[in-house]
Each structure stands twice: as structure tokens, then as C-alpha cells.
Amino acid sequence: MSKKTQKENKAALPKLAYSTNDAAEMLGVNPATIWRLTKRGLLRPSKGIRYARYTLEELQRYLRETASEPVKA
């Protein structure tokens, strides 16, 4: 299998979890903010492997739960 084919196959697979840097980029914050949110218990990483990984569902949950109330006119 060529390197190009390997890259194409890897790109076709959906990501099940994201690194701290990826999560930070998705939320538009610094990676240190992700660590602080995790330490405060606001984000829950998967610890099934050596490094913390954040699922898309977890990132979406955080955004839903911390969304501000709509402003009433």
C-alpha cells in the first residue's frame, strides 16, 4: 500500500476522540484552558489510554451546559 493510499484511508476514518490541542482548537481556546476545565471537572476526558482524549460528544455537552441564556428584549 502506498503512502498516499494510507493517508487517504486514515482521513476517511472518523475521529472518535481528540487530543487536548485538537479540543482547544475546536473550542477556540488555549490548550491550558482545556487542562483547567478538566481539573475543575467541567470537561471529562477519556482515560482509556495514556493521554487524555476528549470525545466530540463531551465537547458538545460542555458547550450546551455552559451556553448563556438568550437575552430577552
C-alpha positions, -999 to 999 in steps of 0.1 A, spaced: 0 0 0 14 34 -10 18 62 15 -8 82 -4 -34 54 0 -26 51 37 -32 88 42 -65 86 22 -76 57 44 -67 75 76 -85 106 65 -116 86 57 -119 72 93 -139 94 117 -120 106 148 -136 91 179 -117 114 203 -95 144 202 -62 154 219 -60 184 242 -46 205 214 -74 194 190 -101 201 216 -86 235 223 -86 243 186 -122 232 182 -133 253 211 -111 283 201 -92 283 234 -56 277 246 -47 241 255 -40 253 290 -77 263 293 -87 227 284 -65 214 312 -80 240 337 -116 230 326 -106 193 331 -91 200 365 -123 219 376 -144 189 364 -161 208 336 -146 186 309 -143 149 313 -116 132 292 -115 95 284 -86 80 302 -86 46 285 -52 53 271 -21 70 284 -32 105 272 -64 124 278 -88 123 249 -120 143 245 -149 129 226 -169 152 203 -200 144 225 -181 156 256 -171 189 239 -207 194 227 -220 187 262 -197 213 276 -208 239 251 -245 231 257 -242 233 295 -222 265 296 -242 284 270 -256 316 282 -293 322 284 -307 342 254 -311 379 261 -347 389 264 -357 422 247 
